[in-house]
Amino acid sequence: MKEHLQHKIFGIISETADEQGLECYVIGGFVRDIFLKRTSKDIDIVVVGSGIELAGQVVRKLGKKANLTIFKTFGTAQIKFKDLEVEFVGARSESYQRDSRKPIVEDGTLEDDQNRRDYTINALALCLNKDRFGELVDPFGGLTDLKNFVIRTPLNPDITFSDDPLRMMRGIRFSAQLGFFLETNTFDAIERNKERINIISKERIADELNKIMLSRKPSVGFILLEKTGLLGLIFPEFLALKGAETKDGVGHKDNFHHTLAVLDELCQHTDNLWLRWAALLHDIGKPLTKRFDNRLGWTFHNHNFVGEKMIPAIFRNMKLPTNEKMKYVQKMVTLHMRPIVLSEEEITDSAIRRLLFEAGNDIDDLMMLCEADITSKNPEKVKRYRANFQIVRQKLKEIEEKDRVRNFQPPVSGQEIMSTFHLPACATVGNIKMRIKDAIMDGIIPNEYEAARGYMFEVAKELGLELPNGK
């Protein structure tokens, strides 16, 4: 393993630890990722002694390019050196009280420290002391679990999860990120201890959910969340999508699994976290809008608008940002039906202009979401939809080049309307401005100032306003 510890910083840590007479190990994700052939810039160092003191000595040897931050409350120190982040902590043992995930911490041995790790694959340690440099310490068979793609707790999983329930979500997140399987006892223990998730802050849960969302195949994580019972506790609105119903021989698809298929498809094309959230939430309004019509069968009328209105409460409850990122997700959910409808009907320039106007700079993201939403099991139907989407994309490009309406603002401002006709701010001004916008959208006039100003006078005359002299 020595070949993976060639970076200058490991040599300095090794030398300094020996000078101080301290046992020192690199542990956790960095070691795990060596065996997974993944690069990692985050390095965790565990010291049998004071991690803060060792970090202080190391940073002096590294010189001005290294920055040291000490977190006395947690007994840790972090060195930032070039593109690396190295965290130092003293080996410790932990015990927990039932109503908190904050442990009672005491100094301990390497064995104590490995015992408190969440999973065997994260308990692997490499010794940095000179006489044992690069020696692997693997008391729980983590290397075997890595080779078998297994996620398993080092100790009794019921104790592991009861002590720190966030570990349940971390295990599911590792499954999604690494493509590993939860070992049976570990899976069953999550199911038994799921209610303990209620002592975890919403922010920590949201952080794990975002990491699941950013994995290569998020459906793995969400299916495990559902099967273990965690999903209903942390995201009941999404669980409500699950299930298919049949009435009078007419059924509808399971919108939970449909949504996950859309999300996985989208993830092949973008790492945009908030577009991925839009995919997860695009049908969130369906349970509230589901109706059975004897003539039409199952309907979900206006589920996109209902979904848009649900999003602020979901984001607030889950402690997700309620800023422009949330508004972007709302926009995607509101508009996600529009390109699909266009692909089914004759595509008019007017409809394309309005879509460009409403989507603005997010039109490409919207089209990506909508194409991912084509999940029919009928290959001919999928082929037809995809071909129609290409026509929509071409029309979008042509109209944008010709009419420039992506970030459209009417060429005539409300202020100009007021000053021209000596009007106060009122509904009439808004009406004139809207009529100009609609005329441009419908292709009655071009998106140009003189044409818009001329149309303004036509509308004013129609409304019986007093026109300036000469008009």
Secondary structure, DSSP 8 states (H G I E B T S, - for coil): -GGGG-SHHHHHHHHHHHHHT-EEEEETHHHHHHHTT----EEEEEEES-HHHHHHHHHHHH-TTEEEEEETTTTEEEEEETTEEEEEEE-EEEE--TT-S--EEEE--HHHHHHT-SSGGG--EEE-SGGGTT-EE-TT-HHHHHHTTEE--SS-HHHHHHH-THHHHHHHHHHHHH--EE-HHHHHHHHHHGGGGGGS-HHHHHHHHHHHHTSS-HHHHHHHHHHHT-HHHH-HHHHTT----EETTEE---HHHHHHHHHHHHHTT---HHHHHHHHHTTTTHHHH-EEETTTEEE-TTHHHHHHHHHHHHHHHTT---SHHHHHHHHHHHHTTHHHHHHHS---HHHHHHHHHHHGGGHHHHHHHHHHT---S-HHHHHHHHHHHHHHHHHHHHHHHHH--TT---SS-HHHHHHHHT--SSHHHHHHHHHHHHHHHTTSS-SSHHHHHHHHHHHHHHTT----TT-
